[in-house]
Amino acid sequence: MNNVFDYASACLHRTDIDEKLQLTANAWQLYQQGELQFESLSAVQGIEHVRFPTQPELLAPRYMARRKLGTPEGVQAFYHALAHIEFIAIYLAWDILYRFRGLPEKFYQDWLRVAHEEALHFNLIREHLRKLGIDYGDLPAHQGLWEHAQDTAHDLLARLAIIPRCMEARGLDVTPGMIEKIRSIKDVAGVKILQRILEDEQQHVLFGSEWFYQQCQKQQRVPEETFKMLILKYFKNNKPKGPFNTQMRLQAGFSLNELAWLEEQ
């Protein structure tokens, strides 16, 4: 197997976690060696065919374990929730690569890099979780992020606006505060993991911004107006709530006008 879309299909439609991580690593290694092909030869299956592991159990957000860091159980719940976000982020990167064809080769190279880095993040958190006495899948998790992927499976502009430029951009806003909380409980290894994730996520959001603007230009649409329209459409007239990390969002490709609009009450 040396075609990126075959790797994407395997990662999306097989359920074994370790196999998924290995396939992602193999695809990245082939790409680094110049041996990965980007020809779109295979058919695209609908997003309803994507498969997830049997564990963790997926429940509504109200059933999630409390993530207060004052107890060992709360720390476990915090990192388990973080592991789940990174695990779903692997799916999100493979899915945008798999689902939307006929784009420049760099599009697929960018999202392969994202899949590779999300897998690294997941491995780091999983290893940390195991040191805390549990593994990924031992606690329930929720499916909110993936529901946004299902909603935008038909529209690349919507996918770019909602996933990297909204949901992942939230990580730029909240992770610095999370780092301080983890630092306060003297979890040095956890601080390093979160700092690594924050640094990489800024680049992932920037990829989202760059391809969003590229697609707007191709479709002859005004980017800022299109972004506003898509956010309001997919969040039922609700905007993301601040505070926003203005500096990191600007570095991740947001315009001053977009940030001003987000910050309006």
C-alpha positions as CSV (number, residue, x, y, z in Angstrom):
1,M,0.0,0.0,0.0
2,N,1.6,3.3,-1.1
3,N,-1.3,5.5,-2.0
4,V,-2.4,8.1,0.5
5,F,-6.1,7.5,-0.1
6,D,-5.7,3.8,0.6
7,Y,-4.1,4.7,4.0
8,A,-6.9,7.2,4.7
9,S,-9.5,4.6,3.9
10,A,-7.9,2.0,6.2
11,C,-7.5,4.5,9.0
12,L,-11.2,5.6,8.8
13,H,-12.8,2.2,8.2
14,R,-10.8,-0.1,10.5
15,T,-11.3,0.1,14.3
16,D,-8.1,-1.2,15.9
17,I,-6.4,1.8,17.6
18,D,-2.8,0.5,17.4
19,E,-3.2,-0.4,13.7
20,K,-4.5,3.1,13.0
21,L,-1.5,4.7,14.7
22,Q,0.9,2.4,12.8
23,L,-0.8,3.1,9.4
24,T,-0.5,6.8,10.1
25,A,3.2,6.5,11.0
26,N,3.8,4.3,7.9
27,A,2.1,6.8,5.5
28,W,4.1,9.7,7.0
29,Q,7.4,7.7,6.6
30,L,6.6,6.8,3.0
31,Y,5.8,10.5,2.3
32,Q,9.1,11.6,3.9
33,Q,10.9,9.1,1.7
34,G,9.2,10.4,-1.5
35,E,7.4,7.0,-2.0
36,L,3.8,8.0,-1.2
37,Q,1.4,8.5,-4.2
38,F,-1.4,11.0,-4.3
39,E,-3.4,9.9,-7.3
40,S,-7.1,9.7,-6.5
41,L,-7.9,6.3,-7.9
42,S,-10.4,4.8,-5.4
43,A,-14.0,5.7,-4.8
44,V,-15.0,7.7,-1.7
45,Q,-17.3,6.0,0.8
46,G,-19.9,8.0,2.7
47,I,-19.0,9.3,6.1
48,E,-21.6,7.0,7.6
49,H,-19.2,4.1,6.9
50,V,-16.4,5.5,9.2
51,R,-15.9,3.1,12.1
52,F,-14.7,3.7,15.7
53,P,-13.3,1.4,18.3
54,T,-15.8,-0.3,20.7
55,Q,-14.1,1.6,23.6
56,P,-14.4,4.3,24.8
57,E,-18.2,4.2,25.1
58,L,-19.6,7.3,23.5
59,L,-22.2,9.2,25.6
60,A,-23.7,12.7,25.7
61,P,-21.5,15.3,27.3
62,R,-23.6,15.5,30.5
63,Y,-22.5,11.9,31.3
64,M,-18.8,12.7,31.2
65,A,-16.6,12.2,34.3
66,R,-15.9,15.4,36.2
67,R,-12.4,16.8,35.3
68,K,-11.5,18.7,38.5
69,L,-7.8,18.5,39.0
70,G,-7.9,18.3,42.8
71,T,-8.3,14.5,42.8
72,P,-6.4,11.6,41.1
73,E,-9.7,10.6,39.4
74,G,-10.2,14.2,38.1
75,V,-6.7,14.2,36.6
76,Q,-7.4,10.9,34.9
77,A,-10.7,12.2,33.5
78,F,-8.9,15.4,32.3
79,Y,-6.3,13.5,30.4
80,H,-8.8,10.9,29.1
81,A,-10.9,13.7,27.6
82,L,-7.8,15.2,26.1
83,A,-6.7,11.9,24.6
84,H,-10.2,11.5,23.1
85,I,-10.0,14.9,21.4
86,E,-6.6,14.0,19.9
87,F,-7.8,10.6,18.8
88,I,-10.8,12.1,17.0
89,A,-8.4,14.7,15.5
90,I,-6.6,11.9,13.8
91,Y,-9.9,10.9,12.2
92,L,-10.7,14.5,11.3
93,A,-7.3,14.9,9.5
94,W,-7.7,11.7,7.6
95,D,-11.3,12.4,6.7
96,I,-10.7,15.8,5.2
97,L,-7.9,14.3,3.1
98,Y,-10.0,11.3,2.1
99,R,-13.3,13.0,1.4
100,F,-12.4,15.9,-0.7
101,R,-10.7,15.0,-3.9
102,G,-9.3,16.9,-6.9
103,L,-7.3,19.5,-4.8
104,P,-3.6,20.5,-5.1
105,E,-1.2,17.8,-3.9
106,K,-0.1,20.2,-1.1
107,F,-3.6,20.0,0.4
108,Y,-3.1,16.2,1.0
109,Q,0.4,16.7,2.2
110,D,-0.7,19.3,4.8
111,W,-3.5,17.2,6.2
112,L,-1.2,14.1,6.3
113,R,1.1,16.1,8.4
114,V,-1.8,17.0,10.7
115,A,-2.8,13.3,11.0
116,H,0.8,12.4,11.8
117,E,1.1,15.1,14.5
118,E,-2.3,14.3,16.0
119,A,-1.2,10.7,16.3
120,L,2.0,11.8,18.1
121,H,-0.1,13.9,20.5
122,F,-2.4,11.0,21.2
123,N,0.5,8.7,21.9
124,L,2.0,11.2,24.3
125,I,-1.2,11.6,26.2
126,R,-1.9,7.8,26.2
127,E,1.5,7.1,27.7
128,H,0.8,9.8,30.4
129,L,-2.6,8.2,31.1
130,R,-1.1,4.8,31.6
131,K,1.3,6.3,34.1
132,L,-1.8,7.6,35.9
133,G,-3.2,4.0,36.1
134,I,-5.7,4.0,33.2
135,D,-5.7,3.6,29.4
136,Y,-7.6,5.3,26.7
137,G,-11.1,3.7,26.5
138,D,-11.4,3.1,30.2
139,L,-13.7,6.1,30.6
140,P,-16.6,7.2,28.4
141,A,-16.1,10.0,25.9
142,H,-18.4,12.1,23.8
143,Q,-18.9,12.4,20.0
144,G,-19.4,16.2,19.6
145,L,-16.3,16.8,17.4
146,W,-17.2,14.0,15.0
147,E,-20.8,15.3,14.6
148,H,-19.4,18.5,13.1
149,A,-17.5,16.3,10.6
150,Q,-20.7,14.6,9.7
151,D,-22.5,17.9,9.3
152,T,-19.9,19.2,6.9
153,A,-19.1,16.0,4.9
154,H,-20.6,17.5,1.7
155,D,-18.9,20.9,1.8
156,L,-15.1,21.6,2.0
157,L,-15.5,25.3,2.8
158,A,-17.9,24.4,5.7
159,R,-15.5,21.7,7.0
160,L,-12.6,24.2,7.0
161,A,-14.6,26.8,8.7
162,I,-16.1,24.6,11.4
163,I,-13.3,22.1,12.2
164,P,-9.8,23.8,12.0
165,R,-11.1,27.4,12.1
166,C,-13.6,27.0,14.9
167,M,-13.3,23.8,16.9
168,E,-9.5,23.4,16.7
169,A,-9.0,27.2,17.1
170,R,-10.7,26.8,20.5
171,G,-7.6,24.9,21.6
172,L,-5.6,28.0,21.0
173,D,-7.9,29.9,23.3
174,V,-8.2,27.4,26.2
175,T,-4.9,25.5,26.2
176,P,-2.7,28.2,27.8
177,G,-5.1,28.2,30.8
178,M,-5.0,24.4,30.9
179,I,-1.2,24.5,31.0
180,E,-1.2,26.8,34.0
181,K,-3.7,24.5,35.8
182,I,-1.5,21.5,35.1
183,R,1.6,23.5,36.2
184,S,-0.1,24.3,39.5
185,I,-0.4,20.5,40.3
186,K,3.3,20.1,39.5
187,D,2.7,17.9,36.5
188,V,5.9,18.7,34.6
189,A,5.4,16.0,31.9
190,G,1.8,17.1,31.4
191,V,2.9,20.7,30.9
192,K,5.4,19.7,28.2
193,I,2.8,17.6,26.4
194,L,0.3,20.5,26.3
195,Q,2.9,23.0,25.2
196,R,3.8,20.7,22.3
197,I,0.1,20.3,21.3
198,L,-0.5,24.0,21.5
199,E,2.5,24.7,19.2
200,D,1.4,22.2,16.6
201,E,-2.3,23.2,16.8
202,Q,-1.5,26.7,15.7
203,Q,0.0,25.3,12.5
204,H,-3.0,23.1,12.0
205,V,-5.4,26.0,12.3
206,L,-3.2,28.0,9.9
207,F,-3.5,25.2,7.3
208,G,-7.3,25.5,7.8
209,S,-7.1,29.2,7.2
210,E,-4.9,29.0,4.2
211,W,-7.1,26.4,2.5
212,F,-10.2,28.3,3.5
213,Y,-9.0,31.4,1.8
214,Q,-7.7,29.4,-1.2
215,Q,-11.2,27.8,-1.7
216,C,-12.9,31.2,-1.2
217,Q,-10.8,32.6,-4.0
218,K,-11.5,29.7,-6.2
219,Q,-15.2,30.0,-5.7
220,Q,-15.1,33.8,-5.9
221,R,-16.4,34.3,-2.4
222,V,-15.5,37.0,0.1
223,P,-13.7,35.0,2.9
224,E,-14.7,37.0,5.9
225,E,-18.4,37.1,5.0
226,T,-18.3,33.4,4.1
227,F,-16.7,32.5,7.4
228,K,-19.4,34.5,9.3
229,M,-22.2,32.9,7.3
230,L,-20.9,29.3,7.8
231,I,-20.4,29.8,11.6
232,L,-23.9,31.1,12.1
233,K,-25.4,28.4,9.8
234,Y,-23.7,25.5,11.5
235,F,-24.0,26.8,15.1
236,K,-27.6,27.9,14.7
237,N,-26.9,31.6,14.9
238,N,-24.6,31.2,17.9
239,K,-21.0,32.4,17.8
240,P,-18.2,30.8,19.7
241,K,-17.7,32.4,23.1
242,G,-14.5,34.1,24.1
243,P,-12.1,35.0,25.5
244,F,-10.0,34.5,22.3
245,N,-6.3,34.1,22.0
246,T,-5.9,37.1,19.6
247,Q,-2.1,36.7,19.1
248,M,-2.2,33.0,18.3
249,R,-5.3,33.3,16.1
250,L,-3.7,36.1,14.1
251,Q,-0.6,33.9,13.6
252,A,-3.0,31.1,12.6
253,G,-4.5,33.1,9.7
254,F,-7.4,34.9,11.2
255,S,-8.0,38.4,10.0
256,L,-8.5,41.4,12.4
257,N,-12.1,41.7,11.0
258,E,-12.9,38.1,11.8
259,L,-11.6,38.5,15.3
260,A,-13.5,41.7,15.8
261,W,-16.7,40.0,14.7
262,L,-16.1,37.0,17.0
263,E,-15.5,39.3,20.0
264,E,-18.7,41.3,19.4
265,Q,-21.4,40.6,22.0
